[in-house]
Amino acid sequence: MKPAPFKYAKAETVAEATALLDQHADDVKVLAGGQSLIPLMNMRLARPEVLIDITGIDELSGIEVNGALTIGATTRHVEVLRSNEVRAFAPIIAAAMRHVGHVGVRTRGTFGGSVAHADPASEIPAIVIALDGELTVAGPSSERTVAAADYFVSTFTTDMEENEILTAVRFPYPLDRARWSFHEVARRHGDFALVGVAAVAEVDDAGVCTRARIALSGVSDVPVRATAAEELVVGSTIGEVAAEAGRLAERQIDPGSDFHASAEYRKEVARALVTRALNDMATKGEAR
Amino acid sequence: MSSTIDVGTQPTDDQRILRMTINGVQRRGIAEPRMLLVDFIRHELQLTGTHVGCEHGVCGACTVRVDGEVVRSCIMFAVQAEGAQIETVEGLAKDGELNVVQQAFRQEHGLQCGFCTPGMLLATESLLAENPDPSEEEIRDYLSGNVCRCTGYVGIVKSVQAAAKQRSQA
């Protein structure tokens, strides 16, 4: 249970990091918080030749609100969780952060690392999908912005090339007046979730939903939107369609079975969580 | 494709000298990049109070504090702790006197075999620093990343409550 030998360098700038990635593109991994990568290396499920540590790059860390909310890629989970700016801009992010690992993981793990790792069961990718997040990606010669819907390709696989790094996650719309709910079911709080839901909605003065995003984790190889449920909710009073929206979400997904849960159980949990999230949003406007 | 950007540091697997402050004492040791922080603490610095359990970041036995934050030292490389302030279980007792949390674990049967205890103690220190009067639910949530296979946790929860009470009266 010790990692295989590897070569290590700590980059000081994004340009240096991407140049190093480019030079060693055959077998290189980016090291940020390491909370997913190092366990894989300890078990030798991952044996990269080279690790490029990006945690020394100052510009990658920090939280900024300037119309949009921008969270630097190497910002630690615990900083996001403690941030008053994040809570004011998008309280659903703070709520979801409480489900990310246990305390000793949140102190090291990074927001961008969780996005780039692209575990379909994890919380932050679902949040990025639900909030129409934008991913800033830097390569050796250029920077580009990728929409959330295009970023997650498959399990542990993103739209990024070997020589690119995620530098920031940007949330374009404030959610201070939106209704929201985040729920997940895990065997134990803090463990990997079986299924999670991140839902946000805008409701007009008459109580009719004008915009809805319902993202599910753990039911596919990427976080997915329950689009049929969203379409039902928009134009309706949320509480009146919560149960039916749950059934539509269940019908839309095709999860796999594994050691932790059967496909049938995951579908059932997804239905229950979508209904629960919508009921929360109908009654309280927000919920954890 | 080769890059025109000047790269200051090329990656190497060479051993390197690492400096860090452990329990207030400046220490240094030698590590190759793949050495885990827990192995550096135990083998290089000879502080064996920090235990190695699952070695993949699940059990919490290797919990230490790095720059004041609870960390699992089996999923952090020693090179990442260069220059850091580290606290381990050896730093809790002062002049041979167990501190309040240690005494509470002793009095309230917060341990049996003791394997998880160093990690439990460090996590409890952080919990009480953040939340001096935690509820049972908050204690169980905060310590959920530290696995104990002996006590059934009842004694551990009581120990944390006793330590919180003791600290609030101090």
Interface residues (C-beta under 8 A of the other chain):
Chain A: M1 K2 P3 A4 P5 F6 K7 Y8 A9 K10 A11 E12 A15 E16 T18 A19 L20 D22 Q23 H24 L31 G34 Q35 I38 P39 M41 N42 M43 V50 L51 I52 D53 T55 V78 G101 H102 V103 G104 V105 T107 R108 P140 R188 H189 G190
Chain B: M1 S2 S3 I5 V7 G8 T9 Q10 P11 T12 D13 E32 P33 R34 L36 D39 E55 H56 G57 V58 G60 T63 V66 E69 V70 V71 R72 C74 I75 M76 F77 V79 Q80 A123 S126 D141 Y142 S144 G145
